[in-house]
Amino acid sequence: MERTTKQITTPGGSKVILKSHVTAREKKAVDALILKDVHYEMGNANTTDKVPAPLLIEYGEKQIEAVVVSIDDKEKDVLNLVLDLPLPDFNYIQEEVRKVYNGNLTKEK
């Protein structure tokens, strides 16, 4: 089944194509990255673990890779394309990626 996409435009004018949703399989693969170092003690709802900060950065990057299809019609190496944008554009894309990744879907245009 072909997945729908949606186009957003960053504050700086870059055209970004995002997947309209991620699959459960894609989400599980990205979530496994951060959960691999978390240990949960069964029966203890108050269990908390610390996650290394660099892992959180990598987690966000994997979300971008899972959602962003292209930037200004470029489909290769989208993560580096996103990282090379001005910070306001990066922040805008990151917020839109989180919406898609977390299932906060909006209608495609």
C-alpha positions as CSV (number, residue, x, y, z in Angstrom):
1,M,0.0,0.0,0.0
2,E,1.4,3.4,-1.0
3,R,1.8,5.7,1.9
4,T,0.5,9.3,1.6
5,T,2.7,12.2,2.3
6,K,2.2,15.9,3.2
7,Q,4.3,18.9,2.3
8,I,5.4,21.5,4.7
9,T,7.3,24.7,4.1
10,T,9.9,25.8,6.7
11,P,10.2,29.4,7.8
12,G,13.2,29.7,5.5
13,G,11.2,28.5,2.5
14,S,12.5,24.9,2.2
15,K,9.9,22.4,0.9
16,V,9.8,19.3,3.0
17,I,7.9,16.1,2.2
18,L,6.9,14.1,5.3
19,K,5.3,10.7,5.5
20,S,1.7,11.1,6.7
21,H,2.3,8.4,9.4
22,V,4.8,5.9,10.6
23,T,4.0,2.3,10.9
24,A,4.1,0.4,14.2
25,R,7.1,-1.5,12.9
26,E,9.0,1.8,12.1
27,K,8.1,3.2,15.5
28,K,9.2,0.1,17.4
29,A,12.5,0.0,15.5
30,V,13.2,3.7,16.5
31,D,11.9,3.2,20.1
32,A,14.1,0.2,20.6
33,L,17.1,2.5,20.3
34,I,16.2,4.4,23.4
35,L,14.7,1.5,25.3
36,K,17.7,-0.8,25.0
37,D,19.3,0.9,28.0
38,V,16.2,1.2,30.1
39,H,15.6,-1.4,32.7
40,Y,12.2,-1.9,34.2
41,E,11.7,-3.7,37.5
42,M,8.5,-5.7,37.3
43,G,6.0,-4.7,39.9
44,N,7.6,-1.4,40.6
45,A,5.8,1.5,38.9
46,N,8.3,4.0,40.3
47,T,11.3,2.6,38.5
48,T,13.2,5.2,36.6
49,D,16.3,4.9,34.6
50,K,18.7,7.5,33.2
51,V,19.2,7.6,29.5
52,P,22.5,9.0,28.2
53,A,21.9,12.5,26.6
54,P,23.7,11.6,23.3
55,L,21.1,8.7,22.9
56,L,18.3,11.3,23.0
57,I,20.0,13.2,20.1
58,E,20.3,10.0,18.1
59,Y,16.7,9.1,18.9
60,G,15.5,12.4,17.5
61,E,17.7,11.9,14.4
62,K,16.1,8.4,13.8
63,Q,12.7,10.0,14.0
64,I,13.7,12.4,11.3
65,E,15.0,9.6,9.1
66,A,11.7,7.7,9.7
67,V,9.4,10.5,8.7
68,V,11.2,12.9,6.3
69,V,11.0,11.8,2.6
70,S,12.7,14.7,0.9
71,I,13.9,18.3,1.3
72,D,13.7,20.6,-1.7
73,D,13.2,17.5,-3.9
74,K,16.4,15.8,-2.6
75,E,15.7,12.3,-1.2
76,K,19.3,11.2,-0.4
77,D,20.9,11.9,3.0
78,V,17.8,13.7,4.4
79,L,19.1,13.7,7.9
80,N,22.2,15.7,7.0
81,L,20.1,18.0,4.8
82,V,17.9,18.7,7.8
83,L,20.9,19.2,10.1
84,D,22.4,21.7,7.7
85,L,19.4,24.0,7.7
86,P,19.2,27.1,9.8
87,L,18.1,26.4,13.4
88,P,14.5,27.8,13.0
89,D,13.9,25.5,10.0
90,F,15.4,22.5,11.9
91,N,13.2,23.2,14.9
92,Y,10.1,23.6,12.7
93,I,10.8,20.3,11.0
94,Q,11.6,18.5,14.2
95,E,8.2,19.6,15.7
96,E,6.3,18.4,12.6
97,V,8.2,15.1,12.7
98,R,7.2,14.6,16.3
99,K,3.6,15.2,15.4
100,V,3.7,12.5,12.7
101,Y,5.8,10.2,14.8
102,N,3.5,10.4,17.8
103,G,0.4,9.9,15.7
104,N,-0.9,13.5,15.8
105,L,-2.1,13.3,12.3
106,T,-3.5,16.2,10.3
107,K,-5.2,16.1,6.9
108,E,-2.9,15.9,3.9
109,K,-3.1,18.8,1.5
